[in-house]
Amino acid sequence: MVKEINLKPFRDFLRSEQIGGIILIFCVIISLTIANSNLGEAFETFLNTQIGFSNQNVQLNYSISLWINDGLMAIFFLLVGLEIKREIIEGELSSPKKAAMPIFAAIGGMLLPASVYALFNAGTPTVHGWGIPMATDIAFALGVISLLGKRVPASLKIFLAALAIADDLGAILVIAIFYTEELHWIQLLYSAGILALLITMNRFGVKKLFFYIIPGIFLWYFIHHSGIHATIAGVLLAFTIPTNPVKDTSPLEKLEHIIIWPVNFLIMPIFALANTNIQFENKMIEGLNSPLGLGIIFGLALGKPIGVTLFSWLSVKLGFAKLPNRANWKHIFGLSLLAGIGFTMSIFIALLSFSNPDYKVEAKFAILIASMLSGIAGYVFLNSLNNKETKKS
């Protein structure tokens, strides 16, 4: 009975991510339509509109685009952090045997794409974007695999979610370590003090979410001004929220339940609308042949499946893990193709990687193409695999 209750948050997460992935697809189509219509210029102007306030002591006057990418996305990363912590405490990452294969797969799915990108971009101004093809978009990947329904084992969906969560943790570390330009130590000191307060409250058993959320807002503010990307505040806050491995609903699960729907059905669609408004131009096709375009496409569509499959095989061969229930290596390869859907996280890292707007647009277009190729290839492969297995039986 306890085990059944512990699995419920994960099932709720899967369902919301699947539907959220389908909504994201529609938002991408809408955003691309707007960008390539008469409304494109007005929409771009709207995104650059400054809102907020500032004075001698407080600076909170930013463009709508920055509020989305640094503000709303911090809430997304809060959810990701909550999911990672819950899975470590009581879920698919809670024991070495459970965690080994998703973690190995995630490591391979980060190292190989980054290496492929670096090979194409070595010695070029775009080499700094090596983190772009490392990411997997949980919502899109689960959205595509959900379209297959019962044609794939349920354990494969759980494995994909665990892989994407471990992958997100890697992406968070990459953003924090490699995409921080200039540090402001006073702001970091304030951030450290707030984080220490949050950890202390956790240690003393404080369970009211209010006492975590209010300091968390200040944590976001000071991290934002410290030079580290503000979204990291969401992850740090998540790791201080109390949880437990038993059936009683914890503060972490309460907060996750509160924000999971706004994140998947409001924040992520808004992010997609704001960041895929790509105006198609002829030179974009040429850009796909540039080191930047080739690095992203081959990194996501080729490096990801090779890395995920190879490192998954190594984890089993070395005796650290075993294949998911009712799954075989063909299933793992099909799933590894879906891991090449970088979309949201890849675009996010691309925005951090480049100041040149041409590089940003080129990267977004390459990510869009690579994610589409990966999604279609993964769906077709897994669907055809199911058809073959059905005929045999």
Beta strands, then each sheet from edge to edge (+ up, - down):
strand 1: 50-54
strand 2: 59-63
sheet 1: 1+ 2-
end
